[in-house]
Structures are given as structure tokens and as C-alpha cells.
Amino acid sequence: MVIELKARRLADDFIFLEGLKWHDGQVWASDVFDNCVYAISPEGSRRKVCDVPTRPSGLGFLPDGTLIIASAKDRRLLRLDGDRTSQYADLSNHAPAYVNDFVVDAKGRIFVGDFGYDIDAGEPPKPTCLLRVDPDGAISEAAAGVEFPNGAAIINQGRTLVLAETWVGRLTAFDLNDRGELSNRRLFADMGGRQPDGICADAEGAIWAGCFNTGEFVRVEDGGNFTHRLKFDGSGITCTLGGANGSQLFLSTYLGPPEDIGTGLRKGNLFVVDVDVPAIGAI
């Protein structure tokens, strides 16, 4: 039986919040089409962290606490230094299209995807690769032939990477070794027609996924068993676990039709709900 949950609205008046991460007592989020990054308190107050005119997307923190921002349109990763950004990695010779979401492992390696095709020009979707950016700046291909790689999470004490392949409606798992190499590609969960966007993992190794096409957020275990669900009238974008004890799930939604997103209509919202299983490392 799938348990139905209900969230409360924490903040609104955004366009499209991506890349949610809990860090240093705040939710960090890219407002993609407002070209800026916010830090949002557990009470819902917001602070603009920086502007990213080339469309910010995925966010992540290096082991030393440095914020990394995916700059989609110029295919770079930026680092935040105070209130200014600087280049961390130039992916323009490696990623064929807008860079998107990513995950950082315990050694500071970044696994980042891109759209794979020019969505603005109406090109048909095609496979691309997942890139790995090492702390020394080396860029390599981590996995080939992935379909719109989107949100990612690392579970199993750092030994498994789970990747959302949005347009084909699946979560894919890889073994992750000490050298940062991915192998043993396999299905983590068939999403049953849902398009998983951003994801996060809990302490039991289950994945929470925002589902862009259905407005759902679902918790799914390895093998495809769905345990919990929230439903919104619009799009489910991404989520992160945090709060004082790691047991609050923060949810980014767009409460309107997809065609409104690119027009700048401010229908982006941040919700929160208490959950039973906390974030990895919270207990």
C-alpha cells in the first residue's frame, strides 16, 4: 500500500526551483528562469545568494563546503566565492547541450549530465553521457548512452550511484568504486510512466523523486516498490531531505501547465513535509 502524504507550503513567488540541497541549516535552490540562486530558511525566508545570467540548474557542495552551480547555457560549473562566482570546470567541449543536475561524491568528484540535444530548437531527444569532473580538474566520461540524465544520488555507503533518466521514466543504478568508476548498470526502478526529475536518497537507500509530468513526489525502493506519495496540480520538480533532524522533505513544484514555465509566470513553490526516514547521515 502506498502511503499518501500532504505537505505545507513554505515559500512561493518563484519561477522554477531546481537543484534543491540542504546545507548549513538552509535549503539552497536555483531559480532557473529567474537566473539566480537562493538560500531559504526552514521558516521560508529567502536570501539571494548570487545571479547566474546563463541559467543556473543543479547545485551541490564539495566536501569543504564550497557551493558548485551548474551554469546550463554556457555548459560550465561555477563555484561560489563569497557573493561572486568563478569557473570551476568548462564542460563545453564535453557536453553537447545544456548542463543540468549533478551529484558530488565523498571525494569531491562531480557526476554531471546534460540534455543531450537542443531542446529550445525543438530537436528530438537523443542519448548523451554522464560526465565526471575530478577535484584536479580532469573531465572524463563516466557513463555513455544515458537518456536525459537528470537528478542523481549516492547511496550504499558511497558504493552506488542512482541516476534519473527523465524521458524514459526510469531510475538507473551503477556500482561506484573508489576510483570513481561506474559499472554494472542496472534498473533501480521503473517509474511506471512517471518522468523523474530531481531526486534525493534517504538513510534506508530509498529514492524520493519529483515527477515532472504527473505532479507527484514518490518514494521508491530498489526494485521498484513505491511506499509513499504526494500529489500536486502541476509539475513535481525536485526534492531534498533536511531540517534539524534530517526528517523534513523539501519539495519544489510548478503549479501550472508546463507551457507557462518559460514565460516567467511565477508559479514556483517550495513545500515541506515530515517523513519517517531521515536523510543519509542524519542518524
N, C-alpha and C positions, 0 to 999 in steps of 0.2 A: 504494500500500500504506500502510495506517495503522500507525504505529509504536506499540506498546504499551509504556507506562512503568509503573514501580512506585515508589510513594512510601513514605517512612518517617514514622511518627507522631512529631510534635514535641511536642504537648501535648493533654491531654484534660480531662474533667470540666467541660465547658461544656454549655450547653443548646443554643443556636442562634447560631452566629457569622455575622454579616453584615458587609458594608461593608469587607472587608479592604483595607488600604492599607499600603504600605511607606513609612516616613518616618523620618528621623533614626535609622537603624540598627535599627528595630523594626517589627514588624507591629502595626498598630492594628486593633481589631475591636470591633464592638458585639455583646454577648451580648443578643439581642433580648428574650428571655423571662426573663432574669435582671436586666434593667433597669440595665445598666452597660456601660461601655466599658473595654477593656483595652489595654495596650501589652505585647507579647510579644517577648521577646528571641530572637535566632537560635538560642539553646540551649534555648528552651522555657519559661523562667521568665516569670511574668506579674506585672504591676502593675496594680491597679485605678486607672484614671485619674479616673473620675467616675461618679456614679449618675445615671441618667435614668429617673425613675419612669414617664414617659409613653412608654416603649418606644423605645429607640434603634434606628436602622436604618442607612441609608447614612452613610458618612464620607467626608470629603475635606479637603484642605488648600488654603488660599488661597495666592497667590504669596508672601506674607510669612510663611508657616509656621503661620498660625492654623488650628486644627482646627475644622471645621464638622461638626455632628452633626444628622442628620435625627431629629426627635422625632415619631414616627409618629402617636400617638393624638391629640395636640393640633395636629397639622399645622403645626409650626414648624421652622425651622432654628435651631440653637443654636450659639454659639461658646464655646470653652473659654478661660477666662481664669484661668491658674494651675490650681487644682483646682476651680474653680467654673464653672458655665455661665451664659450670659446670652442673651437673644434676639438672633438675627441677622436673621431675617425671619419674619413671621407670614403663613403661606400659607392660613389658614383660610377666607378669602373667595375663594380661587382654586382650591384643591384640594378636590374633593368627598369624598375619602376619605383613609385613612392615607397620609401621605407616605412615600416609600420610598427608593430609591437615587438617586445623582446623580453628576455629574462636574463638575469645575471646569476651565475653560479657562485659558490663559496670562494672560489679562487679569482673572482673578478672577470671571468670570461663572459662575454655577452653573446647570446644567440638571438639573432635578429632576422626577421623576414621582410619581404616586400610584396607588393601587389602582384608583380609578375607581368603586368600588362597595363596599358594606358587606359584607366577606367574613365577619365574625363573625355577621351577621344572616342569612347564607345567601342574600343577593341574587345574582342571576345576573351574570356578568361583563358589562361594557359598556365601550366606549371612553372614554378620557379624553384629557387633553392633557399635553404636556411643557411645564413652566414654565421661564422664565429669570429668575434673580434677579441683577440687576446690582450692582456694588460701591456704587453710590449708593443702593441700596435699592429701586429700581424693579423691579416684578414684571410680567412680560408672558407671553403665550402664545408659546412657541417652535414648537410643532407640535401640530396637532389630530388627533383620530381615531386615537390610538395605543392598542394593546391591552395593558393591564397593562405600562406602561413600567417596566423594571427596571434592571439594570446598564447602564452606558454607558461609552464610552471615546472618546478623541480621538486620531486618527492623521493621517498625511499632513501632517506639519509644522503641525498645528493646523487643517487645512482640511477635515477630515471627522470627523463625529460618528457613532459606531455605537451603536445602541440595541438592547437585548434586549427583545423583546415576548414575554413568557413564555408565556402561554396559547395563543398561536397558533404557537409554535415557529419563530420566525424572528429573525434579526438584520437590522436595517434601518439603512441609511446615509443621511446627509444631507450636503450641502455646508454648510460653516460659513464665513461670510465675516468680515471684520474688524469688522463692526458686531454680530456675534453672532447674525446671522440664519441660519436654516436653510432650505434649498431643495433641489430635485432629489432628493426622497425616492425611494429605490430599495431593492431587495433586496440585502443583502450576502451572506446565506447562509440557505438553507432548512435547518433543523436536523434534518430527517428524523424528525419525531415527538418529538424531544427538547424539553424546556421550559427554555430558557436563563434562568438566574437572574443571578448576578453575573458580570461579565466583566472582563478586562483585555487590554491590547494589548502586543505585543512590537515590537522595533525594525524588523521587516520588515512591520509593518502587519497581521499576522495576529491573530486574537482567540482567547484562551483563555476558555472558557465553562464554568461549572458548570451541570450539567443536573439540575434538581430531580427529575424523575420517573424518571430512569434510573440515577442514582448515578454518572454519568460526568463527567469533565472532558475536553473536546476542544479541540484547536487547529484552527481553520478559517480558510482564506484567503478573500479577496474572491472571490465567485463560487461558494463552497460546497465547495471541496476540503478534505477533512479529512486532516490529516497525522499527528496524534498523539492518543493516548487513554489515560486512566486510568479504572479502574472500581472502584467501592466498593459494598458491600452496604448501601444506604440512599439518601440524597439527596446530590447534589452541589450545594453552595450558592453559593460564590463563591471567587475566587482573586485573587492579586496577585503580580507579579514583583518580586523584590528580592534581598536578600543583598549581600555585599560587592562583587560584580561584576555584579549585576542578573540573574544567571543561575539563580536559585532561584525556583521556583514554589511559593507557599504556598497550600494548599487547605483550605477549610472544608467539613466533611462532617457529616451527621447519620446515624449508624449504627444506624438503627432505622426502624420504619414511621412515616409522616407523622402518624398519629393520636397518636403519643407526644409530638410536639413541644410542643403546647400544655399538656401535663400537667406539664411541668417535669422530666421524666426527663433526666438529664444524659448524653446520648449524643452531644453535640457534640465534634468532634475537629478538630485542626489538623495537617495533614500537610505535608511538603515534598519536593520532587523537583528534581534538577538538570536543566536544559534547555539546548538548544544555542543558542537565540536569546534574547538578553537583553532587558531592559526598554528602552523608549524612553529615549534619553539616557544609557544605561549605557556606551556605547562611542562 
